[in-house]
Amino acid sequence: MIKVLDSSELEEGKSVGIEVNNQHLFAVRKDDQLFLYWNRCPHLGTPLEWEENRFLDSDAALIQCSTHGALFQIEDGHCLVGPCKGKYLQAVAFTLDSGAMMVEEKQLKQQTPLR
């Protein structure tokens, strides 16, 4: 297992980009729950963030793609608006171990680097 983030570093209503083994992920904390996704839009595979660690819309209610403004539900990655409407962000399974978000190393090897 590989530690991707100490959950205490992620405040409520915030997001953070994560790079592990040349793979790009991002995490969001909403309603004291953590969510982890690959940092790529299902439309074109482009990175989602507007600026460093900015993956959410102005209300911090939805994930917003910087390329075409697509909006995704934080809880399940479902695209509500935009060119990928109906598709989903790809979630990354993780476990919490003493507050650390841990991902199995084989999951990180299954993706090709985006950048």
C-alpha angles and dihedrals in degrees: 000000000000124000110233101172144356100237092216088068092065115077125208112280093015137110135207134196117230130197117195124168090345090306121123121221136155135209131207131193115210127163087354091299124119125225127188126196140167109261098242134100114236089226102062104350091248123148112269106215124102093204133352108313093355108123099136133083120249092274093047086233099114141024109251127202113226094212103060104356096251112171124220132188110248094218098058108003093245112160110233101175135019141046093314095050110160094021126104139231110243110255120215116220114232141167129217115234114180089331095313119122104228127193128190110252093229090064090060092051093055094069127071116229112267100204 
